[in-house]
Amino acid sequence: MSSVTAKLDDFGLPGWIAVTVLAFIVFWPLGLALLVYLFWSGRMSFGSHRGMCGWKGRMSDNMHRWRDSHRGRYSSGNDAFDEYREQTLDRLEEEQKEFQDFLKQLRSAKDRAEFDQFMANRRSRPNGNGNGGSPSTNGPEAPEQPSQA
């Protein structure tokens, strides 16, 4: 059973979904049991327990985990070069983080400028009906009632 589970884990979530659909087609109680197992084992948790949102966070976690697991294993045999490589990778990661923060601030500033422009345009209108001071165009105007005096 563990070898089948490991094989399906290699295919990831699409593999588990395919097997679950097939199990529902063949014998629905088996599909239901497999679905319960997937949720119970955490294989179909949709990343809610990870702290980062979405697939980008999961991919970033996987990349860091892979990199950290392979850093110590593959030595060039030259300690000075290995140290230089570690420092360079750390520096590049820091620069990447700073650049992502910069892009976030840039997007925020752009959004703020667009909103300020919208509010300035809204305040510059003569009246609050949104059509530049012309009478209401929401429908035909009601005819005046003759006075009965």
Phi, psi and omega in degrees: 000319182293329178290324176293317179297317180296320179296317179291327176296329176297326179279344177079199183299320178300323178295316179296320180295317180299315180294322179295317179297316178298320179295322176296323180292317183287308184204106190302326177296327177294318177297319179294318178296320179294320178296317177298318178299318181298317179289320181295321182280350179086007180286341180234054183264356176060026173074013184290337182264009188266343179089334175252156184262140168074184185288332180297318179295319179294320179294321178296316177301315181296319180297314180294320179297317180295315181297315181295326181285337182259351182299311184283336186286317188259093178262143178281347184095350179248109184298323181295317179293318179300320178294316178300316180297317179299314180296319180295316179297319178297318180295318179295322177296319178295317177297321178296317179297315179298321180293319177296321176296319178299315179298322178296317178294322179295316177297319179297317179295320178296315178299318180296318180295318178296319179293317178299320177296318178299313181294322178296318177296321181293320180288333184280352178290144181296322177224173189270016183269357171085004181235032170069028174095355178281160181298165182300137179242031183279354181164179180293143179285146179286137179293150178292140178275132178292141180281141181254071180252000000 
